[in-house]
């Protein structure tokens, strides 16, 4: 006997990505979600990482108004460091400039600003 909460795949062809940490709530086509998620599952260490990277790529695609498959094509075939740099580049554009992701060299603050904060 089926569950009452079971989704009919013939009717509902969207996947809701909801992440309370990032306040992300978007609806995407289930085929697109499966394509992106299966790619990240093939290159990730665990399922949680794959889901997180999938949600991140959809968030980036939504923010910059680019099809997610276009972004996925840019990521395919790259090393893990290149994927990290790719994600960090777009995520840094969406975040506060005071918190940068993927930077190895600390950003040198303005001398006068640093002096006023340290005082």
ABEGO torsion letter per residue (X at the ends): XBBAABBBAAABABBBBBBAAAGBBBBBBAAAAAAAAAAAAAABABAAAAAAAAAAAAAAAAAAGBBAAAAAAAABGBBAAAAAAAAAAAAAAABBAABBBGBABBBBBBAAAAAAAAX
